[in-house]
Structure formats: structure tokens, C-alpha cells
Amino acid sequence: MEKGRKTNKILTILLIIGTVTVFFPLYMAVIIAFKNPNEMTNDVAGALSLPKSWSFSNFAEAMQVTDFWHSLGNSLLITLVTIVLAILIHSIAGYVIGRGMRKIKGFKFIYFYIVSGMFVPFSILMMPLVKQTAQMGIGNRFGVIVLYLVFYMPMNVLLYSGYLKNIPEAMEEAANIDGASTWTTYWRVIFPMMKPMHATVAILTALGTWNDVMTPLVIMSGTGQNTLPLAQLNFQSQFGTNYNLAFASYILALIPILIFYVICQKQILNGVANGAVK
């Protein structure tokens, strides 16, 4: 009993530390976003204090500086298209590879080859990709979407092929006996049963795509098309950073992805609960 209590106390302390670590930067972002520039001081106590008057002027100015609605539209377009295509393409690849590994030895090599892409750093690929996308004429939003599909394919294939182990092959055999083709079996039986994993892939892909700066920066530079993270670089200059406008912009960019995360989190819980009932 004493060991169990000690373990619970340690876990409680770790959870408290983790909670403070997560919410402290968020607290700082919110109070600085609502402060006037003249309230910013080098004093720690002054930086942590609440604003004297809560004003939305920083948010309005940040929206003008970043061309918010145009940048938001680009981010939404790239993120949503990437999510939809990732779920469709990567789930099929994960299904084929996951089922094929049990029957054909060559599929295991393909699986490890694709998954090994997670260990290749973007810095090595950056310059070749810039030149290649320029030569192919896709140094734009379409090219960024294609690159995201390639970048997230190793992780998503790993997730989908691993989740397939929870789906018995008897479901597919029963569908085949009823006369369903492999394509029909996948879309009518397997694809709906992977709904929790679809939500997980959507969240991970959306978070990475929404917050990414480097890929749009090196691929879309000179096109006049900015995503929100790319537009937020306007707040930084060689002489300093306008923290009030920067944090106001960060809060604005956080709201859409936070809403998406909450929606997908609910889908995960519902999918797990429905699967348990069945």
C-alpha cells in the first residue's frame, strides 16, 4: 500500500509539473497579446503581470500585418487537402503493406523502406527539393501538399499497418465469400473500421502541416502566397521582435487548429467506444 501511495504521489507531482510547463507559455502568450507595448518591461514581475487594460488592438493590427484572411485561407487549403489525401492514400498503402507482409516476404522490405523515411532529416532534402520542385513547375501550394504527403507517409503507414493487427482477417474473408472484391471489401469493411486511426492521422498530420514554416518558406518563396506561420515571420527583424503583435497572431493561429483537435479527439473517443460495444 505504501509503495502504491508513493507511486501515486510521484505521478501527481509529475502531472502538476507537466501541466505548469504546458500552461505557463500559454499564459504568457495571452497576457502579452493583450498588453500595450509600453507595458512591456525587462522586469520579470512586470512581464508576468496582467494587462492594465485588456485591448484587442494588437489582434487587429496583427491581422493587417499578416494579411490574416489570405494567409488563413492558404493554411486551411494546404492543411485540409493534405489531411484528406493522407487518409485516402496512406490508409490504402498501410492496408496493402500490412496485409501483404503476412503473405509475401517482399512486402516487409517495402514496409521498412517506407518507414525508414522518418529518419531522413529535412535539412538534407531541402536544397534538392527546392531545385526539383522549381524544375517541375510545382514551387507553389500544390508542391507543398505533395511534399507533405511524402513526408508524413512513413509515420502514417506505420500507424495504419499497426492498427490493422486489431482487425481480424475473418472480416475480409466473410466479405469475399459474399462476393465482394478486394476494393469493395476495403471501402465497405476495413476503411470504416479504421475510423479511430483516421482521426489520429488527421490530428498528427494537421498539427505538423499547420505549424510548419520551413517547407512553405523554401518552396513558396517569391510566389506571394503565405501561410500563417510564414506570415508571422514579419514580426521578426534584425532589430528585434514585436512580441505584442507576434503573440496576438499566435493566438489567432491557435484557434482553428485547437477547434480541429477538439473535434477529432471526440471522434477518437467515439470510435473506441463503438468498437468496444461491437
N, C-alpha and C positions, 0 to 999 in steps of 0.2 A: 504493500500500500504506500509506504514512504517513497519507494522508487518511482511509483506512478505519480505521486504528487510532485516530486522534484521534476519529473519529465514535463508535467503539465505547466509548472511554473516557468521552466526554461522556454517552452513553446510559447507561453503567453508573453514573456519578455521579448522573444524574437519577433512575435507578431506586432507588438507595440512599436518596437524599433523599426520594423518594416513599414508600418503604417505612417509613422512620423517621417520616415525617409521619403515616402511617396507624396504625402500631402504637404510637406514643407515647401518644396519648389512650386507646387500649385498655388499655395497661399501667397508666396512671393509674387508669382505671376499676376494674380488677381489684384492685389493691393497696388502694385506698381502700375498696372494698366489703368487704374482709376485715379492715380495721383497726377498732380500737375508737375511739370518739370522742375519748378522752383522748390518743390517739396523733397526732391531727391538730394540726399546728403551722403557724405562719406561715413557718417556715424552709423554703427550697426543698429543701435536702438531706433534711430530715425528711419532707417531703411525698413525695419520690421513694423513700424507703427502704422496704424490705419490712416487712410487719407483724411485730411481735414474736411474736404467736401468731395462727395462722390460725383464724378463727372464722366459723361460719355464722349467728351470732345476728342479724347485720344482715339477712340474707336472710329469716329467719323473721319478723322484725319488719316488714320491708318488705312481705311478703306479707299481713300483717294490716292494715297501714295502707292498702294499695291495694285490699283485698278481691280478692286476686290472681286466684283461680279464676273469680270472677264477671266481673271485668274482662277476663281472658284469653278467656273464652267469648264475650264481646261482640266483642272484636277478631278472634277466629277466625271468628265468624259473618259479620261485615261483610266481612272480607278474602276469605274463601273464596267467598262468594256473589258479590262484586264480580268476582273473577277469572273464575269460570265464566261469568257473564253477559257480561263484557267479551270473552272469547274467542268466545262464540257470536254476540253481536250485532255487535261491531266487525269480526270477520272477514267476516261477511256483507256489512256496509256497505263494507268495503275491497274485497271481491271485486266487488261491483256497480259501485262507483265506478271501481275500477282498470280493469276491462274496458270499462266504458261510456265512459271518457274517450277511448278509441281509436276509438270509433264515433260517438258523439254529442257535439256541442260543449257542450251544456248541462251535461254531467256534469263538465266541467273547472271550471265556475263553482261547482258544488256542492262539488267537492273543495277548492277554495281557500277557500270559505266555511266549511267544517268545520274545515280546518286552521288558519284564522285564529283559531280559538278559543284556540289556545295562547298568543296574545299578549294575552289579556284577563286582567288581574290579579284575583286572588280578592278583594282588598280593595274593588274597585269593585262586585262582585256580592254581597258579604257581607250587607249590610243588606236589599236587595231579596229575597234568597233566604230570609233568616230570616222575613220577613213573609209571603212566598208559601207557604213550607212550613207555617207556622202556620195560614194560612187554608185550606190544602188538607188539614190534619189529618195531615200526614206529618212532623211535627217529631220524628222518632224514628229508630230504626235503619234502617227502610225508606227514609225520606227521605234519610239519609246515603248509602245504597247507590245510590239513583237519582242523586244529585248526583255521586258518584264515576264512575258510568257516563258521565255527561255531561262531566265534567272530563277524563277520560282518552280520550274518543272521538277528539279531534283527533290526538293523538300515535299512538294505535293504528291509526287509519285510514291515517295516513301510513306507518306501518311495513308494514301488510298490503298496501296498494296498491303500495308499492315492491317488496315481496317477490314479488308476482305477476309482475313482469317476468322473474323467473328461471324461471317455469313456462310452457312453450310452450303456445300455444293449440291446437296439434295434439292434445294430450291430450284436450281438451274436444271437439274435432271428431270424434275417434275414438269417444268415448263417445256423442255424438249420432248418429253413423252406426249404432251398435249399438242405438239406440232409447232411450237414456237421456234423461230430461227434464233441464232445467236444474237443478232442485232435486236430482235424483239425482246428476247429474254433480258438483255442488258437494260433496255429503256423501261420495260414494264415491271421488272422484278428487282434487279440489282440497283439501278440508279435511285429509285425512291428509298430503298433500304439504307443507302449511304447518306441520307439527309443530315444526320449529325456531323459527319465528316465534311459535307459540303459547307456547312456553317463554319466549321473550324478553318477550312481552307480559305473561305471568304474573309474571315477576320484577319488571319495572318497575312494574306495577300493584300488586303486593303490597308492594313497598318503600314506594311513595308512600302507599298506604292504611294500612299498618300503623303508619307513623311520623307520620301526620297528627294534628295537635292542633286546628287552627282549625275545621275542618268539624264534628267532633263537639261542640266547645265551644260553637259558636254555634247549632247545630241541636238538639242533645240536652240543652241546659242545662235543668235543672228536671225532667227525666224520671227521674232516679236511675239512669240507665244510663250507666256509664262504660266507655270503652275504656282500655287500658293507658296510653297516653300522657296521656290526660286524668286518670286516677287518680294519675299521677306528679306532677301539679301540687300534690298535698297536701304534698310535701316542701318547697315554697317558701312562705315567708310574708314579711310586711313586715319582720320582724326578722332574717331570714337564711334559710339553706338547710341542711338536714341532709344533707350530702354523703355520709356513710357509707350511709344508707338509700337515698338517691337513686341512687347508683351501683350498689348491690346490686339495686335494682329495674330499672335499665337493663340489667344483665347478664341478669337473668331474662327481660326482654322481648326481648333479643337472640337468645336460644337458639332459639325457634320459627322466626323468620324466617331465621336462619342455616341451620337444617336444611332449610327450604324452598328456600333459594337453592342449597344444595349439590345437592339432588335435581334441580332444574330445570336447573342447569348441566350435569349429566350428560346430561340429555335433549337439550340443545342439541348437545353433542359427538356423541352417538349419532345424532341426526338428520342432522347434517352428514356424518358418516362413511357412513351408509347411502345418503344421496343421492349421494355420490361414487362408491360402488360401483355403484349402478344406472346 
